[in-house]
Amino acid sequence: MSAPAVREDLQKNHSTIAMEEHLRAFVQKTPLEILATFLLELNITKDTAVKLFSSYNSFLCILEDVDKRERLKKLSLEDIPTDSVFGEVRTISRVFQEGLTSLFFYDNEQLRDLTIFYGVF
């Protein structure tokens, strides 16, 4: 049952059974499944979804690359500005940040309002 259907059931029947079932199913999902569901339910733009998932995938690829991972571990502060692997990570993080900014502030008015009210101090 989708989150909107659960809310409707709770309001209509004043029963928490559907909510309990929804929460049980929800906590069984992986974080990426939760994000994907969230993006679909809120009609988030394809561009935002691509930024979030592709940058996350790119980051995992760097973590999976033993040579790049070791290079980053040994990287000195002086070498950061010119290191190509660090530059790659910086680019990935910027794309991910663009996706988060679009998600929370531009793609869905209700989510933007909630973010401003509850998340921005």
N, C-alpha and C positions, 0 to 999 in steps of 0.2 A: 504494500500500500504506500502510495506517495505521501510526502509530508503534507501537501495541501489536503489530501483526502483524510489523513489522520486528524488534522485540525478540524475539518468539517465534521468528522465523526464525533470528536470530543465535544464540540459545541452542540451538535444535534442530540446526541445520546447521553451526554454527561457521563461517559464511561471512559476509563483510562486503559482499557484492554487493548485497543488498537494502538495507543501510544506506546504501551509496554512492548507490544510485538514489533512495532516500528523501531524502537530503540534497540531491542535485541538484535534485529537484522542489521541495523546501522553499525553497531560496534563490531560486527563480524567483517565489515568491509575494510579494505586497505585504504590508506589515506588518498591514494590516487583514484580509487573508485569513488570515494566520497567527493573529491574535488570534481570529477567528471560528472557525477550526478548533480551536484550543485550548479555547475556551469550549464547543464542542460535545463534544469528546472527554472533557472533565472534568465534563460535565453541570452546568455553571455555571447558576445561576438566570437566568430571563428578566429579572428585575428588574435584576440586575447587568449583563447584556448591554445592556439598554436604557440604563442610566445611562452606560456606557462609550461606546457608539456615538452616542447622542443628544447627549451633551455634546461629543464630538469634532466631530460635525457642526455643532453650534452655534458652536463655536470657529472652524471653517473658514468659516462664514457671516460671522462678524465680520471675519475676515482678508480675505474677498472684498469686503466693503463698504468702498470707498475712503474715504468720509467718516468712518466709525468708525475705520478704521486711522489716518488722518491725525490725527483727534482724539486718539487714544491716543498717537501720536508726540509731539504738542505738549503733552500733559498735564503740568502742573506738580505737584510734590509736594503743594503746598497744596490743589490742587483734587481730588486723588484721593478723599478721603472723601465728596465730594458729587457726583462725576461719575457720570452714569447709565450711560454706556458701560463705564466701569471697574467699576461695580457689576454690570453684566451679565456681564462677564468673571469677576468674583469668584464669582458664582453658578454659572456654568458650571464653574469650577475646583473648587468644592465638590462638585458633583454627580459630576464625574469622580473626585475623591478618594474619595467614598463608594463608587463602583464599584470602584476599585482595592482599597480596604480589604475590601470584601465578597469580591472575587475571591481575594485572597491570604490572608485570615484566616477567612472564614466559610463560603464555599460548598463547599469541598472540603478534607476533613481532611488528606489526603496533601499537598496543595499548602501548606496552612497549616504543617504540620510541616517541610516543606522550606524554606519562607520563614523560619520561626523559626530553623532550624539554620544555613542558609546566608546569609540576608539580613539578619537583625537582629543587631546587634553588642552 
